[in-house]
Amino acid sequence: MKRSIGILFVATLLAIPVHAQTTPEACLADERDFDALLASFESEGWTALEPGAPLPEDAVERIALARTIFYASTDRGGETLPQIMSLQRRTVPGLARRVDTDLAKQRVLTRGDESMTFNWGMPQQGRLDIVEVICRIATPEGTPASGTDEGFGPSTFETLAEDPLRRVMVIGLEPEVLSDLTTDTTTVSIVETVSVMNPDEGR
């Protein structure tokens, strides 16, 4: 029986995209409690910045880059990459100043050359029992994009589960091509995870 369980575990792990395996467990965990999720991040070596604390310059640059690439890969609103990046550099420091509410909490976390925004919330009005967790990570892990026009590859989506929803999006970067846009030459992947938990999960 133990051998069968081990084989099943390995097969399940291999079926999960590499970025889902290397993403912090809390991003895709069956856990609804904000403080428990934050403790899980910290147990994996991440440092959560206190709300209102100033952000390190390198974290600002990485998170601004992640947000820029994310928006540029969806809807630019007629803006150029440098314009979006400039806006995000001004926006990012405000992320750490957001005040927690019962319905929404956010943290900026760092670990070595990685930076992440962690959003926890109950987004569906009238359904306070549904919890959504979104992580957006700028990381040196992964395979860089190559041969791109603007320095980033197409988005790759992986749905790990439909109900409850677990989704991973990955965008590879070409740091050399992006050198005129950002001073961050370490990040090679932008990873976004979305996890939506129903009332019976994590209990």
SULBELJO-V40069 format. One record per residue. N is the residue number from 1. RES is the residue in one letter. SS is DSSP state (alpha for helix, beta for strand, coil for the rest). Layout:
n = {N & N}
res = {RES & RES}
ss = {SS & SS}
//
This chain:
n = {1 & 2 & 3 & 4 & 5 & 6 & 7 & 8 & 9 & 10 & 11 & 12 & 13 & 14 & 15 & 16 & 17 & 18 & 19 & 20 & 21 & 22 & 23 & 24 & 25 & 26 & 27 & 28 & 29 & 30 & 31 & 32 & 33 & 34 & 35 & 36 & 37 & 38 & 39 & 40 & 41 & 42 & 43 & 44 & 45 & 46 & 47 & 48 & 49 & 50 & 51 & 52 & 53 & 54 & 55 & 56 & 57 & 58 & 59 & 60 & 61 & 62 & 63 & 64 & 65 & 66 & 67 & 68 & 69 & 70 & 71 & 72 & 73 & 74 & 75 & 76 & 77 & 78 & 79 & 80 & 81 & 82 & 83 & 84 & 85 & 86 & 87 & 88 & 89 & 90 & 91 & 92 & 93 & 94 & 95 & 96 & 97 & 98 & 99 & 100 & 101 & 102 & 103 & 104 & 105 & 106 & 107 & 108 & 109 & 110 & 111 & 112 & 113 & 114 & 115 & 116 & 117 & 118 & 119 & 120 & 121 & 122 & 123 & 124 & 125 & 126 & 127 & 128 & 129 & 130 & 131 & 132 & 133 & 134 & 135 & 136 & 137 & 138 & 139 & 140 & 141 & 142 & 143 & 144 & 145 & 146 & 147 & 148 & 149 & 150 & 151 & 152 & 153 & 154 & 155 & 156 & 157 & 158 & 159 & 160 & 161 & 162 & 163 & 164 & 165 & 166 & 167 & 168 & 169 & 170 & 171 & 172 & 173 & 174 & 175 & 176 & 177 & 178 & 179 & 180 & 181 & 182 & 183 & 184 & 185 & 186 & 187 & 188 & 189 & 190 & 191 & 192 & 193 & 194 & 195 & 196 & 197 & 198 & 199 & 200 & 201 & 202 & 203}
res = {M & K & R & S & I & G & I & L & F & V & A & T & L & L & A & I & P & V & H & A & Q & T & T & P & E & A & C & L & A & D & E & R & D & F & D & A & L & L & A & S & F & E & S & E & G & W & T & A & L & E & P & G & A & P & L & P & E & D & A & V & E & R & I & A & L & A & R & T & I & F & Y & A & S & T & D & R & G & G & E & T & L & P & Q & I & M & S & L & Q & R & R & T & V & P & G & L & A & R & R & V & D & T & D & L & A & K & Q & R & V & L & T & R & G & D & E & S & M & T & F & N & W & G & M & P & Q & Q & G & R & L & D & I & V & E & V & I & C & R & I & A & T & P & E & G & T & P & A & S & G & T & D & E & G & F & G & P & S & T & F & E & T & L & A & E & D & P & L & R & R & V & M & V & I & G & L & E & P & E & V & L & S & D & L & T & T & D & T & T & T & V & S & I & V & E & T & V & S & V & M & N & P & D & E & G & R}
ss = {coil & alpha & alpha & alpha & alpha & alpha & alpha & alpha & alpha & alpha & alpha & alpha & alpha & alpha & alpha & coil & coil & alpha & alpha & alpha & alpha & alpha & coil & coil & alpha & alpha & alpha & alpha & coil & coil & coil & coil & coil & alpha & alpha & alpha & alpha & alpha & alpha & alpha & alpha & alpha & alpha & coil & coil & coil & beta & beta & coil & coil & coil & coil & coil & coil & coil & coil & alpha & alpha & alpha & alpha & alpha & alpha & alpha & alpha & alpha & alpha & alpha & alpha & alpha & alpha & alpha & alpha & coil & coil & coil & coil & coil & coil & coil & coil & alpha & alpha & alpha & alpha & alpha & alpha & alpha & alpha & alpha & alpha & alpha & alpha & alpha & alpha & alpha & coil & coil & coil & coil & coil & coil & coil & coil & beta & beta & beta & beta & beta & beta & beta & beta & coil & coil & beta & beta & beta & beta & beta & beta & beta & beta & coil & coil & coil & coil & coil & coil & coil & coil & coil & beta & beta & beta & beta & beta & beta & beta & beta & beta & coil & coil & coil & coil & coil & coil & coil & coil & coil & coil & coil & coil & beta & coil & coil & coil & beta & beta & beta & beta & beta & beta & coil & coil & coil & beta & beta & beta & beta & beta & beta & beta & beta & beta & coil & coil & coil & alpha & alpha & alpha & alpha & coil & coil & coil & coil & coil & coil & coil & coil & beta & beta & beta & beta & beta & beta & beta & beta & beta & coil & coil & coil & coil & coil & coil}
//
